Amino acid sequence: MKIHLFVLAIFVSGFVSAQENLEDLLAAGIEDAQRFSAGYISPATEGMMYNLSNSWAQSAEVKKPLKFEISIIGNATFVNDDRKTFTLNTADYNNLQFRDGSASKDVATAFGENNPDIIVFAEVRDGPFTDEVEFQLPQGLASVNVNVLPTAFLQGRIGVFKATEVKLRYFPKVEREDVRTGLFGVGLQHEFTQWLPAEKAFPVAISGLITYNNLNANYDFTDDDVIDGENQQFDLNMDTWVFQVHASTKLPIVNFYGGLGYVTGKSDFDVLGTYRVRGGIPLFETTNEFTDPFSVENKISGVRATVGAKLQLGFFGLHADYNISEYSTVTVGTHFGI
């Protein structure tokens, strides 16, 4: 379960570790805060959507009616170097500037690291008057030597009628230290080769797979006294769909499988609650109040391919595969069933 809770930490790690800068970021203006947050958090949400689209099928053969299998599955998604930084061009921002005068720099995403630290400031002018807020940009997971995106979950499948099985992933909403996470997924797999006249003599099974996955995560930091306000939260909701054709051998002990498919998904990362910020924009206001200040939306779509192997020893088995996509993933798991 600790690994499951780590899912949310991937997304808010930079914000949590740099909560003292949240007020400064909001003081720079809502538009600038949202633009920076989109560049910072988007690779993490994209990576998680690709991660959760994996591991739905380890065989193209479906279970007979009422036969079932339970799996424990672990994923590790690799993060390419180009996902660890994004270009912050001050021309795209209303008020944000680099302290050293640079026009643009590659800065850390939630996966990256700023080495050395990068200082920015927001300057607001109103006639002859100027207000300035200076702060350090947040670090990402590379600053604590985390370079892969891990997840782990339970998954089940059961045969429902000829050539068809239903798959299910589920974790109830769990709360720990103001972090709540919940995971739900469902899939339907249909084996086309069971309808062939000589199906038993055919050495390869071929099936189609459709899956849906939802992740909801919430971090409530109201009591941390980072910034004055009420009901302050980071909230993440993520939906993914996978459409795939799968094939596998039909040997008694060791089998090989592979698939080609398409993944699509959408995520919404919301900064919720009321925030009272001293200084910043608008200028000369003693305290500025923002409610549900901004959201970051991301969408993904792309082709994916999987190759893997499965060992079956009676009711117990092991599997491992590699998924090739925009965020490639290695999967290992164990399963048992009848």
Buried (B, 14 or more C-beta within 10 A) or exposed (E): EEEBBBBBBBBBBBBBBBBEBBBBBBBBBBBBBBBBBBBBBBBBBBBBBBBBBBBBBBBBBBBBEEEBBEBEBBBBBEBEEEBBBBEBEBEBBBBBBBEEEEEEBBBBBBBBBBEEEBEBBBEBEEEEEEBBBEBBBBBBBBBEEBBBBBBBBBBBBBBBEEBBBBBEBEBEEEEEEEBBBBBBBBBBBBBBBBEEEEBEEEEBBBBBBBBBBBBBBBBBBBEEEBBBBEEBBBBBBBBBBBEBBBBBBBEEEEBBBBBEBBBBBBBBBBBBBBBBBEBBBEBEEEEBEBEBBBBBEBEBEBEBBBEBBBEBEEEEBBBEBBBEBBBBBBBBBBBBBE
